[in-house]
Amino acid sequence: MDTKHTPSFQSYHQTLTQDPARSLLARSPSCEEDFHGNSLDIDSGLDDDQFDTPPEFPNIPRPIGQDLCQQCAGISVEMLVHPAGYVHATSPSMLWNCLSTCELCPRFIPRAFCNEWARIIASPGQAIGSITLHLIRNVDQRNPIQSNVEVRFKGKPLLLLGDLLVRVHDGKKLPIPQSSGVPSHMFIGDPAAVYGVPTAQNSFDTASPFSFQLVESWLSHCKSHHSCSQRLGFDDTTTGDPRRLIDVGLYPTSIKLVQFDKQAKLPSFVALSHCWGPRGLPLNCKTTVATIAERESHIPYLSLPKNFRDAIQITRRLDVRYLWIDSLCILQDSTADWNEEASKMGAIYARSILTIAAGCGGDAESGCFVQNYPPFRTYLSREITNTQQDGQSSTLLVTVRKRILASRSILRTPLTMRGWTLQEHIMAPRLLHYTDHGLFWECRQDCYSEQGKVNLMSLITLEGADPHCQTAPSTAKLLEIRSSQPDALWAGVYLWYSRILADYSKRHLTYRSDKLPAVSAIARAVHWQIQSQYLAGIFAQDISFGLSFQRLSSPCDNLPPRPAYPLVPSWTWAAHDFEARWPVPFRSSKAKPYITLVGSNIELEGSDPFGRVTRGLLQVSGLILPVMLSMSGGLKPRLFYRAPDGQKLLAEDPNLDYEVDSQSITLMRLCATEDSVIHPFSYWIDHYLLLTEIEEGSGSFTRIGLLETDHTARRGTLEGIPLERFHSEFKEETISLL
């Protein structure tokens, strides 16, 4: 229902400033002066039910129905843009009456503010003040659908309503979700457009001209105002540009694969980050030795899956001629070509001008584009029609919306659970996410949605995040901080294990053999940063910490079976399919090592030191102790050791990597990390490798798990055994880990 109200601007201000409710407020009880004209930061997204009825204004019912108060019904764009603003309330009682009878007011003015206002004017020397509304005009083309209304108290900003949208519709029905209120429509040429109120869109379609205009504005602003196009320090050491690109042409018949000479200057290109799907890609989506000649002549557009076709359309609309897609640009049945091009993966995404992240589904046919999606969830949507001073009628669509967290939309897509996409998204300077919730933009400095600028926690720094690292691409900036100082080296090691690999290990891969290649670009960057030898996923720098990973889940009755044919050595996280975690030291203090790396021998499948390995051996020197692992039926695994005064229980439920039988095993003291999670003071947690000897007396061992204990919490004992006596039982030896 449209509400019409046509007051004179001057008379309206005069009427509101003569409110008899001042006498009521003068009798309000005095209270602490917690707010006296200062800005009050209140989240406008809070629901009314989170506030109790203020004692100064009891027994006033909450609004029922869809009516607007007189003040909201009188909102017009002329008053919102006036320097004095639109006077909404001149006393707490007036405001409370509005909040109790209006459907719109409680959505942008918290009820609790009535009490705050009453307390302010109850204090000596405080003016009564008023609440005014002001239009904040949108001048940022990266956010073309939003204009804000700022609520001011005594002329000072009280709230900036990012979730109040004032828009002019272009003449067609606006699809509003059923839960958000009454559908509405307005007309082209509304005078509100003169004041910068943006035009509402008929439909929300990520393939629409409006969406592409938005993407172009994001890209243009990033190119001209950010340094995202600059190569990072570690990119100078990468192995080169992609050998092949897809020429998207202008027409479906002009698509083909183009091969470039290594010496040639590579043209600008867009890259695609996508899901292959649980069953992989069909043959028509891959380039092989047998089909490359045909691909270089012509690629049938309609033979491609929807993800590829949509990526071609996006590339064309951005006026870019070339596109890189892994399955089409790498020979999938050539080991030599695959190894060579996979080693360039970081450089490919880093040197693209933009990476399209197809996050709408878990396979190649999901596509990038979605239609008729709600760009925001709404509490309600109302039309307010008023006549301006020149006699023209103006209708504003006032939409109070719920926030959609960008992190929820981006992080919860099938794409972000794919192993390869972690390095694709970190290395890319810019990411354009196509999701079921619409478009999201990430670069190394900003994150935007169709609603405007958002704060997006980085994909790999969800806890303890660097405030300057809010997007996946900005994580790459942390990797180019190079220093030989111990603290800087430790920071690089900690980032690799406890942030990057902790995220990567829970992702899925179509082929287990991709475990190391799929993160090789980041490994190469960390190697450049800390200048340490890379050993099948583990760095020689602080190697004791690198070996201290354990299976995240705790129930031992769900242990995975032992790998029949491990592709990498047992001592690295890459040998296992579980989600791994590393210790989280208190204040990131460096781990205390108890082992020394004596030597290593890593056999590679190809020439890339960060790629696939066929065998790996570590020679380490440290303290070891023979113990007994008991796997009695129905009981948790238990560790015993033979003390001078008899067999002692060492630990219950150690963290095993996979199913094993009861047997004699070897305990190796690995490292200790400082922690302060449980106790008010810091204490040290000891980490021990659980090893089994391949052949008795051989000195060669494989890993089967990790034991983690803390001795300060147990007052210097381990299951009642004094730690000093326990550690005296260990003997130093040099052993081989396989």
Protein Blocks (a to p, Z undefined) as FASTA:
>chain_A
ZZdddddfklmmmmmmmcfklmmmmmpccdddfbghiacdddfkbcfklpccdfklghia
cdedjddcfklmmpcfklmmpmnlpafbfcfklmmmmmmmcfklmmmpcfklmmmmmmmm
mpghiafbjadddddddfbfklmmbccddddeehiafbdcfkbccdddehiacdddfklo
ccddddehiaklmnopacddfbdcfkbmklmmmmmmmmmmmmmmmcklpccfklmmpgbd
cfbdcdebjbfklgccddddfkbccdddddddddebjnlpafklpccfklmmmmmmoccf
klpcfklmmmmmmmmmnopabdcdfklmpcfkbmklmmmmmmmmmmmmmmpmbdcddfkb
cbfknojbdchiafbdcfbdcddddddfkopacdddddddddddfklmmmmgfklmpfkl
mmmmmmpmbdcdddfkbcadddfkbccdfkbccddddfklmgopafklmbfklmmmmmmm
ccfbfklmmmmmmmmmmmmmmmmmmpccfblklmmmmmmmmmmmmmmmnopaceehiafb
hklmmmmgccfblblklcccddfbacbdfkbmklpcbdcdddddehhiacddfbdcfbdc
dddfblblklccfbdcdddddddddddddddehiacddddddfkbccdfbghiacfbdcd
ddddddddfbdcdddfkbmbdcddddddddddfbghklpacdfbdcdddfklnnopaehi
afklmmmmpccdddddZZ
